[in-house]
Amino acid sequence: MDQLRPYLLPLTHSLPAPLVQAGHSLLGPACYKTLILDLDIHPSSPCFSLLVSKTIGVGIITLSSIIKVPQILKLINSQSAAGISLPSVLLETFSYVVTVAYSARSGFPFTAWGETALIAVQDVVICALVFVLGQSAPTRGMEKKGGDAGGQQGKILASVFLGAVAMGVYALQDAKVVDMGTLQTLQAGAGAVGVLSKAPQIWSNWQMGGTGQLSAFTVFLYLAGSLSRIFTTLQEVPDRLILYGFMGAFLLNGVLAAQMVYYWSSPATKDHGEELGEKGRRAVAAVENGGASATGVQGRGKGPSTRRRG
């Protein structure tokens, strides 16, 4: 770096104004001068730790904009929410909405909580889809008809849910409706709720012996994101409520990831069986038809929904 500094300094001192403003916003004036203007980059310096934290934060926010898109697409394509725990998604949505309001009103940097807002929006979409599609596997021909008689009721429930979320977001952002003291209490509860929101999904996976329509991409990215957030929270947010929430989430996300691996070849795990080739496709087809599969799933009355692991 010392050899390159004379050549790089003219570039760092002539950056466009928007980049300079972004650098000041992310790093602060002092660290911007140290890292960008002076190119004084030492791994042991506090500014370098801040740079790493900010870089991870921006990366997490970028990935979070699509983290649950595979899950949403999987629900839409299958026209079923089988295997998705509605209580789990509802609890996570509540937790994230409260955390976004608390972080924004506390003045925490957006890089420390921006992904929570993006995931909350995607959770709302998933909840609405679960209400509309239902949690049972669609029968043949039902996809073309757009659902059964319960579809209309699901649409009504989804509309009520979206209205409740909109009112909740407005109330939490308005200090006249929810004061900061109350919001702090809600955040303490939201941290615990956010961690416990994984429990219904874990229980659902164990009960049916598979992960259903749960997206592997989403699960593993969640695990990596929660681990990264522990580091960025230690660096940027002096709030133990936020830190403990991410630590607990990482532990239970690890359990979900382990279930995803354990049940990967299970006939009850939609699409994952198909990824295993013809043998997996025959297993999935046998389960959907209620018959005996080529992989040894026995009996018409016994499917993977009654198979328990462990």
C-alpha positions, 0 to 999 in steps of 0.5 A, a space after each residue: 500500500 505504501 508503494 501505491 499511495 502516491 498514485 492513489 491519493 490523487 484519485 481519492 482526493 478527487 472523488 465525485 461529491 455524491 461518493 464523498 457524501 456517501 463515504 461521510 455518511 457511512 464512515 463518519 468524517 474522521 474515518 473517511 479521512 483516515 481510510 479514504 483521503 489518507 489511505 491509512 489502512 491498518 487491520 488493528 485500527 478502529 476505523 478498519 473494523 468500522 469499514 468491515 462492519 459497514 461493508 458487511 452491513 451493505 452486503 446484508 442489506 443488498 442480499 436481504 432485498 431478495 432473501 425471501 424472493 425464492 420462498 415467495 416464488 416457490 409458494 406462487 409456483 406450487 400454489 400451496 403453502 404446505 410446510 410453511 408455519 403461519 404462526 412462525 411467519 406472523 411472529 417474525 413479522 411482528 418482531 421485525 416491524 417493532 425492531 424497524 420502528 425502534 431502530 429508526 426512532 433510536 437513530 441507529 444507522 440504516 446499515 445496522 437494521 435496513 435488512 430487517 425492514 426489507 425482510 419484514 416487507 417480504 414476510 408480509 407478502 408470505 403471510 398474505 400468500 399463506 392466507 390465500 393459498 392455504 397450507 394443504 397440498 393442492 389437488 390435481 386441477 386445483 392450480 388451474 381453478 385458482 384454489 378451492 372454496 376456501 380461497 375467498 375466505 383466505 383473500 379476506 383474511 389476507 386483506 384484514 392482515 394487510 390492513 392491520 400491518 399498515 395500522 401497526 406501522 403507522 402507530 409505531 412510527 408516531 410518538 404521539 401514539 406509541 411513546 419511546 418508553 412503550 416502544 422499548 418495552 415492545 422491543 424487549 418482547 420483540 427480540 424474544 418473539 423473533 427468536 421464538 418465531 423459529 420454533 413453530 417452523 422447527 416443530 412443523 418440520 419435525 412433525 411432517 418429516 420434511 421441510 415442505 415448501 420451505 426454501 433452502 436458499 432462504 434458510 441458509 442465507 438467513 443463517 449467514 445473515 444472522 451470524 454477520 449481524 452479530 458482528 455488525 451489531 457489536 461494532 455499530 449498535 450499543 444496544 444489548 436488546 438488539 444483540 441478544 436477539 441476533 444471537 438467539 436467532 442465529 442458534 435457531 436458524 442453525 437448527 432450521 439449517 440442520 433440518 434442511 440438510 437432514 430432511 433434504 432427501 425426504 419425500 415430504 420435502 417438495 422440490 428437494 426430492 426432485 433435485 435428487 433425480 428420477 428416484 426422488 421424483 418417484 418418491 414425491 409422486 408416490 406421496 402425492 398419490 398416497 401410494 407406496 413409493 419406489 423408495 420404500 415409503 409404505 402404505 396409503 395411510 402413512 405418508 411423511 406427514 406422520 413420520 417423525 424423526 429423532 
